[in-house]
């Protein structure tokens, strides 16, 4: 199962304006037990945890240490009660907001981010990520559909 974009998906990302505010919706399914690399060693983050717990360690660090540096924030993070339509039973949904795609990408280059990414990979079994820009919402002519913090 995939937890990173394919080459085709990464190329399509280039069509989204870099300077538009962006909302990202992530649907997650977690491993029952975290799957760390064989050489993973951490005294503060033991490897014998559930996939959800490993991912939440990543999520808490992103929220506390990285999103504030790029002007991002989480709008929602919570369990999926029911998949009403579809075939994958997602465990949680995480919705994040960034002032631009450029800042969302910059967050991943900040010092220390790569160190916590091992927690993301250890926890996630599958991800579906959807991305929306303010311009897309305006084209849909939905009044006040975008939460504009500017």
KAGINOR-V644494 format. One line per field, one symbol per residue. ss: DSSP state (H for helix, E for strand, - for the rest). psi: psi as a letter, one per 40 degrees, with the letter a starting at -180 (. if undefined). A space follows every 50 residues. Layout:
BEGIN
ss->???
psi->???
END
This chain:
BEGIN
ss->------HHHHHHH--------EEEEEEEEE-------------------- HHHHHHHHHHHHHHHHHHHH--EEEEEEE------------EEEEEEE-- HHHHHHH-----HHHHHHHHHHHEEEEEEEEEEHHHHHH-----------
psi->iheiiiddddddddehhdeiiihhhhhihiidhigiidehhhdegiegii dddddddddddddddddddeeiihdihiihdhhdhiehgidihhhihiei dddddddeeihedddedddddddhdiihhihhiddddddefhhfdhhhe.
END
